[in-house]
Amino acid sequence: MMIRRHYWFSGRVQGVGFRYRAYYIAGSLGITGWVRNNWDERVEMEAQGTEESLDKMVQMLREQRFIWIEDVEIKEMEVEVESGFYVK
């Protein structure tokens, strides 16, 4: 079953390749959505896939070198029709 989540990541998440690693991880897991840097030094992401694939993506991001996720805010959203994962 497909779900969509809106994430806000805080910690050491800007200037460390977070968005491009998210892009490649999403592609490998079949996740659609987008990711971007925010002015408040957080990274914002909307991702759509199975619950297992979204959880795996966050786990894989936590395991990346140089990235340190201190906190994650998550909001459930309605599923959208889209293709691909984009860096904004």
Steps between C-alpha positions, in 0.01 A plus 500: 500500500636839399529780755642854485688679777633850542828510694702776662853388592716701739858457614803502270294460184604790275833520322564127541339355183170413668275592205702309241532195722123513554458515121709188441349308792147585382583376151636173633185442710241612242394804706355811336490857631744785557760640740629855563698714743304740719609846616490379865786250439263203485444276199140452388387193307178350369530133421251243374534123506422209726538550874791255495682684219454841668628365832795341318581831330516687832713219647739516205526880528588463869784262405663738249841649574507867602120513551378523857121505538412643839122512459235403244151649486254295295157586365282244320359624169268386224654292223561689173543386143864569410810344357860544605680660791636853461748729670349849523 
